[in-house]
């Protein structure tokens, strides 16, 4: 679950401000995406593209 999901629950009125803060702090949720996974995905996409180009060019 992401911090955005908890905020949606809060906006729906199901949890209070204190509960929102406590849940985010307890699970150490952050609003940023995991940069490592993004970088890994980009590198993977580049390698797949390079492989397809090499396959087509031969």
mmJSON file of the N, C-alpha and C atoms, coordinates in Angstrom:
{"data_MODEL":{"atom_site":{
"group_PDB":["ATOM","ATOM","ATOM","ATOM","ATOM","ATOM","ATOM","ATOM","ATOM","ATOM","ATOM","ATOM","ATOM","ATOM","ATOM","ATOM","ATOM","ATOM","ATOM","ATOM","ATOM","ATOM","ATOM","ATOM","ATOM","ATOM","ATOM","ATOM","ATOM","ATOM","ATOM","ATOM","ATOM","ATOM","ATOM","ATOM","ATOM","ATOM","ATOM","ATOM","ATOM","ATOM","ATOM","ATOM","ATOM","ATOM","ATOM","ATOM","ATOM","ATOM","ATOM","ATOM","ATOM","ATOM","ATOM","ATOM","ATOM","ATOM","ATOM","ATOM","ATOM","ATOM","ATOM","ATOM","ATOM","ATOM","ATOM","ATOM","ATOM","ATOM","ATOM","ATOM","ATOM","ATOM","ATOM","ATOM","ATOM","ATOM","ATOM","ATOM","ATOM","ATOM","ATOM","ATOM","ATOM","ATOM","ATOM","ATOM","ATOM","ATOM","ATOM","ATOM","ATOM","ATOM","ATOM","ATOM","ATOM","ATOM","ATOM","ATOM","ATOM","ATOM","ATOM","ATOM","ATOM","ATOM","ATOM","ATOM","ATOM","ATOM","ATOM","ATOM","ATOM","ATOM","ATOM","ATOM","ATOM","ATOM","ATOM","ATOM","ATOM","ATOM","ATOM","ATOM","ATOM","ATOM","ATOM","ATOM","ATOM","ATOM","ATOM","ATOM","ATOM","ATOM","ATOM","ATOM","ATOM","ATOM","ATOM","ATOM","ATOM","ATOM","ATOM","ATOM","ATOM","ATOM","ATOM","ATOM","ATOM","ATOM","ATOM","ATOM","ATOM","ATOM","ATOM","ATOM","ATOM","ATOM","ATOM","ATOM","ATOM","ATOM","ATOM","ATOM","ATOM","ATOM","ATOM","ATOM","ATOM","ATOM","ATOM","ATOM","ATOM","ATOM"],
"id":[1,2,3,4,5,6,7,8,9,10,11,12,13,14,15,16,17,18,19,20,21,22,23,24,25,26,27,28,29,30,31,32,33,34,35,36,37,38,39,40,41,42,43,44,45,46,47,48,49,50,51,52,53,54,55,56,57,58,59,60,61,62,63,64,65,66,67,68,69,70,71,72,73,74,75,76,77,78,79,80,81,82,83,84,85,86,87,88,89,90,91,92,93,94,95,96,97,98,99,100,101,102,103,104,105,106,107,108,109,110,111,112,113,114,115,116,117,118,119,120,121,122,123,124,125,126,127,128,129,130,131,132,133,134,135,136,137,138,139,140,141,142,143,144,145,146,147,148,149,150,151,152,153,154,155,156,157,158,159,160,161,162,163,164,165,166,167,168,169,170,171,172,173,174],
"type_symbol":["N","C","C","N","C","C","N","C","C","N","C","C","N","C","C","N","C","C","N","C","C","N","C","C","N","C","C","N","C","C","N","C","C","N","C","C","N","C","C","N","C","C","N","C","C","N","C","C","N","C","C","N","C","C","N","C","C","N","C","C","N","C","C","N","C","C","N","C","C","N","C","C","N","C","C","N","C","C","N","C","C","N","C","C","N","C","C","N","C","C","N","C","C","N","C","C","N","C","C","N","C","C","N","C","C","N","C","C","N","C","C","N","C","C","N","C","C","N","C","C","N","C","C","N","C","C","N","C","C","N","C","C","N","C","C","N","C","C","N","C","C","N","C","C","N","C","C","N","C","C","N","C","C","N","C","C","N","C","C","N","C","C","N","C","C","N","C","C","N","C","C","N","C","C"],
"label_atom_id":["N","CA","C","N","CA","C","N","CA","C","N","CA","C","N","CA","C","N","CA","C","N","CA","C","N","CA","C","N","CA","C","N","CA","C","N","CA","C","N","CA","C","N","CA","C","N","CA","C","N","CA","C","N","CA","C","N","CA","C","N","CA","C","N","CA","C","N","CA","C","N","CA","C","N","CA","C","N","CA","C","N","CA","C","N","CA","C","N","CA","C","N","CA","C","N","CA","C","N","CA","C","N","CA","C","N","CA","C","N","CA","C","N","CA","C","N","CA","C","N","CA","C","N","CA","C","N","CA","C","N","CA","C","N","CA","C","N","CA","C","N","CA","C","N","CA","C","N","CA","C","N","CA","C","N","CA","C","N","CA","C","N","CA","C","N","CA","C","N","CA","C","N","CA","C","N","CA","C","N","CA","C","N","CA","C","N","CA","C","N","CA","C","N","CA","C","N","CA","C","N","CA","C"],
"label_alt_id":[null,null,null,null,null,null,null,null,null,null,null,null,null,null,null,null,null,null,null,null,null,null,null,null,null,null,null,null,null,null,null,null,null,null,null,null,null,null,null,null,null,null,null,null,null,null,null,null,null,null,null,null,null,null,null,null,null,null,null,null,null,null,null,null,null,null,null,null,null,null,null,null,null,null,null,null,null,null,null,null,null,null,null,null,null,null,null,null,null,null,null,null,null,null,null,null,null,null,null,null,null,null,null,null,null,null,null,null,null,null,null,null,null,null,null,null,null,null,null,null,null,null,null,null,null,null,null,null,null,null,null,null,null,null,null,null,null,null,null,null,null,null,null,null,null,null,null,null,null,null,null,null,null,null,null,null,null,null,null,null,null,null,null,null,null,null,null,null,null,null,null,null,null,null],
"label_comp_id":["UNK","UNK","UNK","UNK","UNK","UNK","UNK","UNK","UNK","UNK","UNK","UNK","UNK","UNK","UNK","UNK","UNK","UNK","UNK","UNK","UNK","UNK","UNK","UNK","UNK","UNK","UNK","UNK","UNK","UNK","UNK","UNK","UNK","UNK","UNK","UNK","UNK","UNK","UNK","UNK","UNK","UNK","UNK","UNK","UNK","UNK","UNK","UNK","UNK","UNK","UNK","UNK","UNK","UNK","UNK","UNK","UNK","UNK","UNK","UNK","UNK","UNK","UNK","UNK","UNK","UNK","UNK","UNK","UNK","UNK","UNK","UNK","UNK","UNK","UNK","UNK","UNK","UNK","UNK","UNK","UNK","UNK","UNK","UNK","UNK","UNK","UNK","UNK","UNK","UNK","UNK","UNK","UNK","UNK","UNK","UNK","UNK","UNK","UNK","UNK","UNK","UNK","UNK","UNK","UNK","UNK","UNK","UNK","UNK","UNK","UNK","UNK","UNK","UNK","UNK","UNK","UNK","UNK","UNK","UNK","UNK","UNK","UNK","UNK","UNK","UNK","UNK","UNK","UNK","UNK","UNK","UNK","UNK","UNK","UNK","UNK","UNK","UNK","UNK","UNK","UNK","UNK","UNK","UNK","UNK","UNK","UNK","UNK","UNK","UNK","UNK","UNK","UNK","UNK","UNK","UNK","UNK","UNK","UNK","UNK","UNK","UNK","UNK","UNK","UNK","UNK","UNK","UNK","UNK","UNK","UNK","UNK","UNK","UNK"],
"label_asym_id":["A","A","A","A","A","A","A","A","A","A","A","A","A","A","A","A","A","A","A","A","A","A","A","A","A","A","A","A","A","A","A","A","A","A","A","A","A","A","A","A","A","A","A","A","A","A","A","A","A","A","A","A","A","A","A","A","A","A","A","A","A","A","A","A","A","A","A","A","A","A","A","A","A","A","A","A","A","A","A","A","A","A","A","A","A","A","A","A","A","A","A","A","A","A","A","A","A","A","A","A","A","A","A","A","A","A","A","A","A","A","A","A","A","A","A","A","A","A","A","A","A","A","A","A","A","A","A","A","A","A","A","A","A","A","A","A","A","A","A","A","A","A","A","A","A","A","A","A","A","A","A","A","A","A","A","A","A","A","A","A","A","A","A","A","A","A","A","A","A","A","A","A","A","A"],
"label_entity_id":["1","1","1","1","1","1","1","1","1","1","1","1","1","1","1","1","1","1","1","1","1","1","1","1","1","1","1","1","1","1","1","1","1","1","1","1","1","1","1","1","1","1","1","1","1","1","1","1","1","1","1","1","1","1","1","1","1","1","1","1","1","1","1","1","1","1","1","1","1","1","1","1","1","1","1","1","1","1","1","1","1","1","1","1","1","1","1","1","1","1","1","1","1","1","1","1","1","1","1","1","1","1","1","1","1","1","1","1","1","1","1","1","1","1","1","1","1","1","1","1","1","1","1","1","1","1","1","1","1","1","1","1","1","1","1","1","1","1","1","1","1","1","1","1","1","1","1","1","1","1","1","1","1","1","1","1","1","1","1","1","1","1","1","1","1","1","1","1","1","1","1","1","1","1"],
"label_seq_id":[1,1,1,2,2,2,3,3,3,4,4,4,5,5,5,6,6,6,7,7,7,8,8,8,9,9,9,10,10,10,11,11,11,12,12,12,13,13,13,14,14,14,15,15,15,16,16,16,17,17,17,18,18,18,19,19,19,20,20,20,21,21,21,22,22,22,23,23,23,24,24,24,25,25,25,26,26,26,27,27,27,28,28,28,29,29,29,30,30,30,31,31,31,32,32,32,33,33,33,34,34,34,35,35,35,36,36,36,37,37,37,38,38,38,39,39,39,40,40,40,41,41,41,42,42,42,43,43,43,44,44,44,45,45,45,46,46,46,47,47,47,48,48,48,49,49,49,50,50,50,51,51,51,52,52,52,53,53,53,54,54,54,55,55,55,56,56,56,57,57,57,58,58,58],
"pdbx_PDB_ins_code":[null,null,null,null,null,null,null,null,null,null,null,null,null,null,null,null,null,null,null,null,null,null,null,null,null,null,null,null,null,null,null,null,null,null,null,null,null,null,null,null,null,null,null,null,null,null,null,null,null,null,null,null,null,null,null,null,null,null,null,null,null,null,null,null,null,null,null,null,null,null,null,null,null,null,null,null,null,null,null,null,null,null,null,null,null,null,null,null,null,null,null,null,null,null,null,null,null,null,null,null,null,null,null,null,null,null,null,null,null,null,null,null,null,null,null,null,null,null,null,null,null,null,null,null,null,null,null,null,null,null,null,null,null,null,null,null,null,null,null,null,null,null,null,null,null,null,null,null,null,null,null,null,null,null,null,null,null,null,null,null,null,null,null,null,null,null,null,null,null,null,null,null,null,null],
"Cartn_x":[0.853,0.0,0.899,0.479,1.258,0.623,1.387,0.892,-0.324,-0.356,-1.487,-2.77,-2.658,-3.829,-4.361,-3.45,-3.859,-4.525,-3.998,-4.589,-5.996,-6.23,-7.578,-8.546,-8.08,-8.915,-9.233,-8.249,-8.447,-9.457,-9.338,-10.266,-11.696,-11.836,-13.166,-13.762,-12.954,-13.444,-13.398,-12.65,-12.597,-11.559,-10.554,-9.55,-9.305,-8.816,-8.568,-7.178,-6.888,-5.566,-4.468,-4.732,-3.743,-3.483,-4.547,-4.391,-3.616,-3.889,-3.166,-1.669,-1.302,0.116,0.743,-0.002,0.529,0.774,-0.142,0.016,1.203,1.312,2.423,3.76,3.812,5.053,5.385,4.375,4.615,5.156,4.556,4.976,6.046,6.491,7.542,7.215,5.985,5.538,6.036,6.44,6.833,6.048,6.027,5.242,6.052,7.336,8.188,8.213,8.397,8.533,9.954,10.136,11.449,12.315,13.291,14.131,14.939,15.345,16.119,15.319,14.051,13.219,12.996,12.872,12.708,13.97,15.124,16.396,16.583,16.273,16.395,15.464,14.264,13.32,13.795,14.363,14.878,16.049,16.958,18.098,17.607,16.638,16.071,15.439,14.705,14.069,15.115,16.188,17.269,17.923,18.178,18.808,17.907,16.626,15.688,15.628,15.566,15.542,16.811,17.952,19.219,19.246,18.724,18.664,17.785,16.648,15.748,16.405,17.071,17.766,18.857,19.621,20.669,20.075,18.96,18.306,17.787,17.205,16.65,17.762,18.855,19.919,20.766,20.645,21.481,20.815],
"Cartn_y":[-1.172,0.0,1.236,2.228,3.454,4.554,5.607,6.746,7.367,7.324,7.89,7.132,5.807,4.997,5.361,5.559,5.936,7.309,8.215,9.554,9.502,8.593,8.431,7.922,7.004,6.507,7.647,8.5,9.653,10.625,10.875,11.788,11.258,9.933,9.327,9.427,9.869,10.057,8.805,7.799,6.544,6.553,7.424,7.542,9.02,9.286,10.668,11.125,12.399,12.951,12.238,11.977,11.296,9.878,9.185,7.827,7.823,8.807,8.936,9.07,9.979,10.206,8.972,8.301,7.123,5.976,5.77,4.689,4.966,6.192,6.54,6.407,6.823,6.719,5.263,4.478,3.086,2.248,2.395,1.598,2.285,3.453,4.217,4.413,4.811,5.055,6.413,6.476,7.764,8.006,9.22,9.583,9.45,9.251,9.129,7.681,7.52,6.18,5.689,4.418,3.841,4.105,4.954,5.361,4.202,3.289,2.141,1.322,1.091,0.311,1.037,2.343,3.117,3.02,3.193,3.107,1.712,0.696,-0.68,-0.94,-0.41,-0.559,0.121,1.311,2.041,1.287,0.798,0.034,-1.229,-1.897,-3.089,-2.783,-1.68,-1.292,-0.976,-0.324,-0.004,-1.286,-2.232,-3.487,-4.301,-4.345,-5.065,-4.399,-3.077,-2.348,-2.607,-2.588,-2.848,-4.272,-5.214,-6.599,-6.753,-6.088,-6.15,-5.515,-4.387,-3.72,-4.628,-5.275,-6.186,-7.378,-7.873,-9.017,-8.655,-7.491,-7.052,-6.697,-6.16,-5.69,-6.823,-8.025,-9.122,-9.887],
"Cartn_z":[0.0,0.0,0.0,-0.719,-0.838,0.004,0.22,0.994,0.32,-1.001,-1.741,-1.412,-1.271,-0.933,0.45,1.4,2.756,2.734,1.919,1.825,1.237,0.294,-0.265,0.8,1.641,2.739,3.698,3.953,4.828,4.229,2.924,2.254,2.272,2.307,2.369,3.767,4.725,6.087,6.943,6.503,7.243,8.362,8.252,9.308,9.601,10.817,11.24,10.8,11.039,10.713,11.492,12.776,13.613,13.115,12.721,12.211,10.896,10.052,8.785,9.042,9.918,10.231,10.868,11.748,12.429,11.448,10.524,9.546,8.634,8.149,7.26,7.991,9.251,10.026,10.343,10.707,11.109,9.95,8.79,7.644,6.807,7.259,6.585,5.106,4.864,3.498,3.042,1.811,1.254,-0.023,-0.437,-1.612,-2.894,-2.765,-3.936,-4.418,-5.716,-6.261,-6.021,-6.113,-5.9,-7.135,-6.996,-8.132,-8.686,-7.817,-8.275,-9.278,-8.993,-9.905,-11.223,-11.173,-12.405,-13.257,-12.63,-13.358,-13.938,-13.15,-13.614,-14.8,-14.752,-15.856,-17.125,-16.979,-18.145,-18.764,-17.941,-18.459,-19.16,-18.572,-19.196,-20.542,-20.621,-21.881,-22.946,-22.539,-23.486,-23.995,-23.099,-23.51,-24.434,-24.138,-25.006,-26.376,-26.392,-27.669,-28.472,-27.81,-28.493,-29.043,-28.294,-28.765,-29.988,-29.996,-31.153,-32.371,-32.166,-33.279,-33.84,-32.972,-33.438,-34.175,-33.7,-34.329,-35.715,-35.849,-37.13,-38.113,-37.633,-38.529,-39.104,-38.568,-39.089,-40.19],
"occupancy":[1.0,1.0,1.0,1.0,1.0,1.0,1.0,1.0,1.0,1.0,1.0,1.0,1.0,1.0,1.0,1.0,1.0,1.0,1.0,1.0,1.0,1.0,1.0,1.0,1.0,1.0,1.0,1.0,1.0,1.0,1.0,1.0,1.0,1.0,1.0,1.0,1.0,1.0,1.0,1.0,1.0,1.0,1.0,1.0,1.0,1.0,1.0,1.0,1.0,1.0,1.0,1.0,1.0,1.0,1.0,1.0,1.0,1.0,1.0,1.0,1.0,1.0,1.0,1.0,1.0,1.0,1.0,1.0,1.0,1.0,1.0,1.0,1.0,1.0,1.0,1.0,1.0,1.0,1.0,1.0,1.0,1.0,1.0,1.0,1.0,1.0,1.0,1.0,1.0,1.0,1.0,1.0,1.0,1.0,1.0,1.0,1.0,1.0,1.0,1.0,1.0,1.0,1.0,1.0,1.0,1.0,1.0,1.0,1.0,1.0,1.0,1.0,1.0,1.0,1.0,1.0,1.0,1.0,1.0,1.0,1.0,1.0,1.0,1.0,1.0,1.0,1.0,1.0,1.0,1.0,1.0,1.0,1.0,1.0,1.0,1.0,1.0,1.0,1.0,1.0,1.0,1.0,1.0,1.0,1.0,1.0,1.0,1.0,1.0,1.0,1.0,1.0,1.0,1.0,1.0,1.0,1.0,1.0,1.0,1.0,1.0,1.0,1.0,1.0,1.0,1.0,1.0,1.0,1.0,1.0,1.0,1.0,1.0,1.0],
"B_iso_or_equiv":[0.0,0.0,0.0,0.0,0.0,0.0,0.0,0.0,0.0,0.0,0.0,0.0,0.0,0.0,0.0,0.0,0.0,0.0,0.0,0.0,0.0,0.0,0.0,0.0,0.0,0.0,0.0,0.0,0.0,0.0,0.0,0.0,0.0,0.0,0.0,0.0,0.0,0.0,0.0,0.0,0.0,0.0,0.0,0.0,0.0,0.0,0.0,0.0,0.0,0.0,0.0,0.0,0.0,0.0,0.0,0.0,0.0,0.0,0.0,0.0,0.0,0.0,0.0,0.0,0.0,0.0,0.0,0.0,0.0,0.0,0.0,0.0,0.0,0.0,0.0,0.0,0.0,0.0,0.0,0.0,0.0,0.0,0.0,0.0,0.0,0.0,0.0,0.0,0.0,0.0,0.0,0.0,0.0,0.0,0.0,0.0,0.0,0.0,0.0,0.0,0.0,0.0,0.0,0.0,0.0,0.0,0.0,0.0,0.0,0.0,0.0,0.0,0.0,0.0,0.0,0.0,0.0,0.0,0.0,0.0,0.0,0.0,0.0,0.0,0.0,0.0,0.0,0.0,0.0,0.0,0.0,0.0,0.0,0.0,0.0,0.0,0.0,0.0,0.0,0.0,0.0,0.0,0.0,0.0,0.0,0.0,0.0,0.0,0.0,0.0,0.0,0.0,0.0,0.0,0.0,0.0,0.0,0.0,0.0,0.0,0.0,0.0,0.0,0.0,0.0,0.0,0.0,0.0,0.0,0.0,0.0,0.0,0.0,0.0],
"pdbx_formal_charge":[null,null,null,null,null,null,null,null,null,null,null,null,null,null,null,null,null,null,null,null,null,null,null,null,null,null,null,null,null,null,null,null,null,null,null,null,null,null,null,null,null,null,null,null,null,null,null,null,null,null,null,null,null,null,null,null,null,null,null,null,null,null,null,null,null,null,null,null,null,null,null,null,null,null,null,null,null,null,null,null,null,null,null,null,null,null,null,null,null,null,null,null,null,null,null,null,null,null,null,null,null,null,null,null,null,null,null,null,null,null,null,null,null,null,null,null,null,null,null,null,null,null,null,null,null,null,null,null,null,null,null,null,null,null,null,null,null,null,null,null,null,null,null,null,null,null,null,null,null,null,null,null,null,null,null,null,null,null,null,null,null,null,null,null,null,null,null,null,null,null,null,null,null,null],
"auth_seq_id":[1,1,1,2,2,2,3,3,3,4,4,4,5,5,5,6,6,6,7,7,7,8,8,8,9,9,9,10,10,10,11,11,11,12,12,12,13,13,13,14,14,14,15,15,15,16,16,16,17,17,17,18,18,18,19,19,19,20,20,20,21,21,21,22,22,22,23,23,23,24,24,24,25,25,25,26,26,26,27,27,27,28,28,28,29,29,29,30,30,30,31,31,31,32,32,32,33,33,33,34,34,34,35,35,35,36,36,36,37,37,37,38,38,38,39,39,39,40,40,40,41,41,41,42,42,42,43,43,43,44,44,44,45,45,45,46,46,46,47,47,47,48,48,48,49,49,49,50,50,50,51,51,51,52,52,52,53,53,53,54,54,54,55,55,55,56,56,56,57,57,57,58,58,58],
"auth_comp_id":["UNK","UNK","UNK","UNK","UNK","UNK","UNK","UNK","UNK","UNK","UNK","UNK","UNK","UNK","UNK","UNK","UNK","UNK","UNK","UNK","UNK","UNK","UNK","UNK","UNK","UNK","UNK","UNK","UNK","UNK","UNK","UNK","UNK","UNK","UNK","UNK","UNK","UNK","UNK","UNK","UNK","UNK","UNK","UNK","UNK","UNK","UNK","UNK","UNK","UNK","UNK","UNK","UNK","UNK","UNK","UNK","UNK","UNK","UNK","UNK","UNK","UNK","UNK","UNK","UNK","UNK","UNK","UNK","UNK","UNK","UNK","UNK","UNK","UNK","UNK","UNK","UNK","UNK","UNK","UNK","UNK","UNK","UNK","UNK","UNK","UNK","UNK","UNK","UNK","UNK","UNK","UNK","UNK","UNK","UNK","UNK","UNK","UNK","UNK","UNK","UNK","UNK","UNK","UNK","UNK","UNK","UNK","UNK","UNK","UNK","UNK","UNK","UNK","UNK","UNK","UNK","UNK","UNK","UNK","UNK","UNK","UNK","UNK","UNK","UNK","UNK","UNK","UNK","UNK","UNK","UNK","UNK","UNK","UNK","UNK","UNK","UNK","UNK","UNK","UNK","UNK","UNK","UNK","UNK","UNK","UNK","UNK","UNK","UNK","UNK","UNK","UNK","UNK","UNK","UNK","UNK","UNK","UNK","UNK","UNK","UNK","UNK","UNK","UNK","UNK","UNK","UNK","UNK","UNK","UNK","UNK","UNK","UNK","UNK"],
"auth_asym_id":["A","A","A","A","A","A","A","A","A","A","A","A","A","A","A","A","A","A","A","A","A","A","A","A","A","A","A","A","A","A","A","A","A","A","A","A","A","A","A","A","A","A","A","A","A","A","A","A","A","A","A","A","A","A","A","A","A","A","A","A","A","A","A","A","A","A","A","A","A","A","A","A","A","A","A","A","A","A","A","A","A","A","A","A","A","A","A","A","A","A","A","A","A","A","A","A","A","A","A","A","A","A","A","A","A","A","A","A","A","A","A","A","A","A","A","A","A","A","A","A","A","A","A","A","A","A","A","A","A","A","A","A","A","A","A","A","A","A","A","A","A","A","A","A","A","A","A","A","A","A","A","A","A","A","A","A","A","A","A","A","A","A","A","A","A","A","A","A","A","A","A","A","A","A"],
"auth_atom_id":["N","CA","C","N","CA","C","N","CA","C","N","CA","C","N","CA","C","N","CA","C","N","CA","C","N","CA","C","N","CA","C","N","CA","C","N","CA","C","N","CA","C","N","CA","C","N","CA","C","N","CA","C","N","CA","C","N","CA","C","N","CA","C","N","CA","C","N","CA","C","N","CA","C","N","CA","C","N","CA","C","N","CA","C","N","CA","C","N","CA","C","N","CA","C","N","CA","C","N","CA","C","N","CA","C","N","CA","C","N","CA","C","N","CA","C","N","CA","C","N","CA","C","N","CA","C","N","CA","C","N","CA","C","N","CA","C","N","CA","C","N","CA","C","N","CA","C","N","CA","C","N","CA","C","N","CA","C","N","CA","C","N","CA","C","N","CA","C","N","CA","C","N","CA","C","N","CA","C","N","CA","C","N","CA","C","N","CA","C","N","CA","C","N","CA","C","N","CA","C","N","CA","C"],
"pdbx_PDB_model_num":[1,1,1,1,1,1,1,1,1,1,1,1,1,1,1,1,1,1,1,1,1,1,1,1,1,1,1,1,1,1,1,1,1,1,1,1,1,1,1,1,1,1,1,1,1,1,1,1,1,1,1,1,1,1,1,1,1,1,1,1,1,1,1,1,1,1,1,1,1,1,1,1,1,1,1,1,1,1,1,1,1,1,1,1,1,1,1,1,1,1,1,1,1,1,1,1,1,1,1,1,1,1,1,1,1,1,1,1,1,1,1,1,1,1,1,1,1,1,1,1,1,1,1,1,1,1,1,1,1,1,1,1,1,1,1,1,1,1,1,1,1,1,1,1,1,1,1,1,1,1,1,1,1,1,1,1,1,1,1,1,1,1,1,1,1,1,1,1,1,1,1,1,1,1]
}}}
